[in-house]
Amino acid sequence: MPRVMFVCKKNSARSQMAEAFAKQLAGEGISITSSGLEASQVNPGAIAAMDEIGIDIRDQQSKALAEFQPEDFDVVISLCGCGVSLPPEWLTREVFEDWQLDDPAEQPEIFPRVRDEVKARVEQLIESLKPSV
C-alpha cells in the first residue's frame, strides 16, 4: 500500500485540501496524511472552498512534519515549493514532487481555483499509484 505525505508551509490550506481529495479518491488502497513545515490550523477559506463542493474538512488537524518519519512514506508531495526547505531525507522517497501551487491564504479569492488545481493533481497522482492490472 503506497503511503503518501502531502506537505506545505503551515498545513492549513493546500495540503489539507489535497489530503481530503486523496482520501476521497483513493479508497482503501493508499495511506494518506498531510503536514506542514510548521503546524497551524485549517484555514477557514479552505474549509469554505471544500464545502462548496460537498467535502467537509472541519475535523482535519494541522500537523507538523517533525511529527513524522520520512521512512514511513513512499510518496512526498510538496504543494507550495517548500521542497527546498525540506530535510534531504524527505526528498529521497520513492516519489517526490513539488507542485508549487499559489497560496490562497494570501489571496482568498483564488481558493476555488487552487482547490480545483489541487483536485486535478491529486487525481493524476492517485491514478499513477494504482497498481496496473
C-alpha atoms as one frame of an Amber mdcrd trajectory, in Angstrom:
protein
   0.000   0.000   0.000   1.577   3.332  -1.023   1.949   5.819   1.835   1.538
   9.460   0.800   2.555  12.642   2.637   1.277  15.998   1.370   3.378  18.807
   2.825   3.091  22.579   2.745   4.337  25.505   4.803   1.651  25.517   7.516
  -0.613  22.556   6.672  -3.554  24.952   6.634  -4.945  25.025   3.083  -3.373
  23.328   0.030  -2.101  20.241   1.835  -5.362  19.927   3.778  -7.377  20.041
   0.536  -5.019  17.504  -1.070  -5.400  15.147   1.890  -9.197  15.355   1.685
  -9.308  14.782  -2.087  -6.845  11.897  -1.892  -8.787  10.181   0.886 -11.981
  10.559  -1.117 -10.444   9.338  -4.385  -8.023   6.650  -3.212 -10.308   4.366
  -1.298  -8.660   1.824   0.986  -5.552   1.090  -1.069  -3.462   4.155  -0.217
  -2.444   5.619   3.156  -2.697   9.419   3.157  -1.706  12.186   5.546  -0.606
  15.802   5.390   1.658  18.059   7.399   3.419  21.410   7.339   6.899  22.720
   7.960   5.085  24.119  10.984   1.609  23.320  12.275  -1.096  25.970  12.411
  -4.834  25.484  11.889  -7.046  24.625   8.947  -7.741  27.850   7.062 -11.426
  28.905   7.085 -11.083  29.714   3.375 -10.049  26.119   2.680 -12.998  24.859
   4.711 -15.368  27.114   2.740 -13.871  26.170  -0.645 -14.215  22.464   0.113
 -17.753  22.977   1.492 -18.711  24.424  -1.912 -18.103  21.002  -3.454 -19.542
  18.954  -0.610 -16.346  17.927   1.227 -16.133  18.727   4.948 -12.588  19.222
   6.283 -13.560  20.866   9.589 -12.314  17.873  11.596  -8.890  17.710   9.934
  -5.979  18.820  12.095  -2.829  20.715  11.157   0.271  18.637  11.907   3.989
  19.410  11.859   6.256  17.427   9.550   8.573  16.871  12.537   5.907  14.543
  13.991   6.597  12.037  11.187   9.495   9.889   9.961  10.400  10.041   6.245
  10.918   6.269   6.028   7.211   5.831   6.825   6.266   7.323   3.433   6.770
   6.267  -0.186   5.417   9.429  -1.810   6.072  13.010  -0.692   4.250  15.851
  -2.423   5.089  19.478  -1.681   2.261  21.787  -2.703   3.967  25.129  -2.196
   7.508  24.978  -3.483   8.716  24.180   0.028  10.723  21.225  -1.251  13.857
  23.358  -0.941  13.120  23.700   2.788  12.530  20.009   3.480  15.185  17.894
   5.173  17.011  15.861   2.467  15.624  12.524   3.659  12.127  13.664   2.638
  13.304  14.359  -0.925  14.671  10.862  -1.500  11.480   8.866  -1.113  10.284
   6.660  -3.974   8.335   9.615  -5.428   8.920  13.302  -4.661   7.053  16.075
  -6.471   6.928  19.810  -5.833   3.684  21.180  -7.288   4.319  24.870  -6.452
   0.670  25.920  -6.295  -0.315  29.519  -5.484  -1.007  30.287  -1.819  -4.704
  31.104  -1.354  -4.119  32.208   2.250  -2.608  35.398   0.836  -5.348  35.828
  -1.784  -8.614  34.283  -0.534 -10.368  34.930  -3.842  -8.217  32.241  -5.508
  -9.296  29.422  -3.141 -11.697  27.877  -5.710  -9.055  27.890  -8.471  -6.359
  26.436  -6.222  -8.816  23.835  -4.882  -9.577  22.724  -8.444  -5.852  22.592
  -9.308  -5.196  20.502  -6.198  -8.010  18.121  -7.152  -6.692  17.670 -10.702
  -3.147  16.989  -9.442  -4.382  14.561  -6.782  -6.469  12.691  -9.371  -3.363
  12.246 -11.539  -1.293  11.163  -8.538  -3.842   8.599  -7.321  -4.144   7.184
 -10.840  -0.359   6.834 -11.076  -0.240   4.983  -7.730  -2.890   2.406  -8.567
  -1.402  -0.983  -9.411  -1.644  -1.905 -13.081  -3.832  -4.921 -13.661
